[in-house]
């Protein structure tokens, strides 16, 4: 099965100049933990609820600052020709729970670990992927 058969398409995005608060409100409204950041329809980053807290709040960055100050830019992406199993392997390898799907440098969808879990053909693989992603970490006190 290809990722296009289970990905969420028409993904809501924000721009690098969007305010952190706007991105957080969009996450709340859509009940999601990530918002892709696009510049002229090209994916340039993602902002997660964790980015808001760890890169924003914990560093006293105001909520009216631009998303570009806290977004993750080292994004792993998949493509429309990718099989679900390949997407799951990529997610496990890079320890990500969400995989933006890009075609011709344009964001066309996103596949999440949850998408894999609710599909009866890939539910078992989702468990394996989650196990690979969720390894115990040690506190990093700085």
Secondary structure in CASP SS format (residue, H / E / C, confidence):
PFRMAT SS
TARGET T0000
AUTHOR 0000-0000-0000
METHOD secondary structure of the structure
MODEL  1
X C 1.00
X E 1.00
X H 1.00
X H 1.00
X H 1.00
X C 1.00
X C 1.00
X E 1.00
X C 1.00
X C 1.00
X C 1.00
X C 1.00
X E 1.00
X E 1.00
X C 1.00
X C 1.00
X C 1.00
X C 1.00
X E 1.00
X H 1.00
X H 1.00
X H 1.00
X H 1.00
X H 1.00
X H 1.00
X H 1.00
X H 1.00
X H 1.00
X H 1.00
X H 1.00
X C 1.00
X C 1.00
X C 1.00
X E 1.00
X E 1.00
X E 1.00
X E 1.00
X E 1.00
X E 1.00
X C 1.00
X C 1.00
X E 1.00
X E 1.00
X E 1.00
X E 1.00
X E 1.00
X E 1.00
X E 1.00
X H 1.00
X H 1.00
X H 1.00
X H 1.00
X H 1.00
X H 1.00
X H 1.00
X H 1.00
X H 1.00
X H 1.00
X H 1.00
X C 1.00
X C 1.00
X C 1.00
X C 1.00
X C 1.00
X C 1.00
X E 1.00
X H 1.00
X H 1.00
X H 1.00
X C 1.00
X C 1.00
X E 1.00
X C 1.00
X C 1.00
X C 1.00
X C 1.00
X E 1.00
X E 1.00
X C 1.00
X C 1.00
X C 1.00
X C 1.00
X E 1.00
X H 1.00
X H 1.00
X H 1.00
X H 1.00
X H 1.00
X H 1.00
X H 1.00
X H 1.00
X H 1.00
X H 1.00
X H 1.00
X C 1.00
X C 1.00
X C 1.00
X E 1.00
X E 1.00
X E 1.00
X E 1.00
X E 1.00
X E 1.00
X C 1.00
X C 1.00
X E 1.00
X E 1.00
X E 1.00
X E 1.00
X E 1.00
X E 1.00
X E 1.00
X H 1.00
X H 1.00
X H 1.00
X H 1.00
X H 1.00
X H 1.00
X C 1.00
X C 1.00
X C 1.00
X C 1.00
X H 1.00
X H 1.00
X H 1.00
X H 1.00
X H 1.00
X H 1.00
X H 1.00
X H 1.00
X H 1.00
X H 1.00
X H 1.00
X C 1.00
X C 1.00
X C 1.00
X C 1.00
X C 1.00
X C 1.00
X C 1.00
X C 1.00
X C 1.00
END
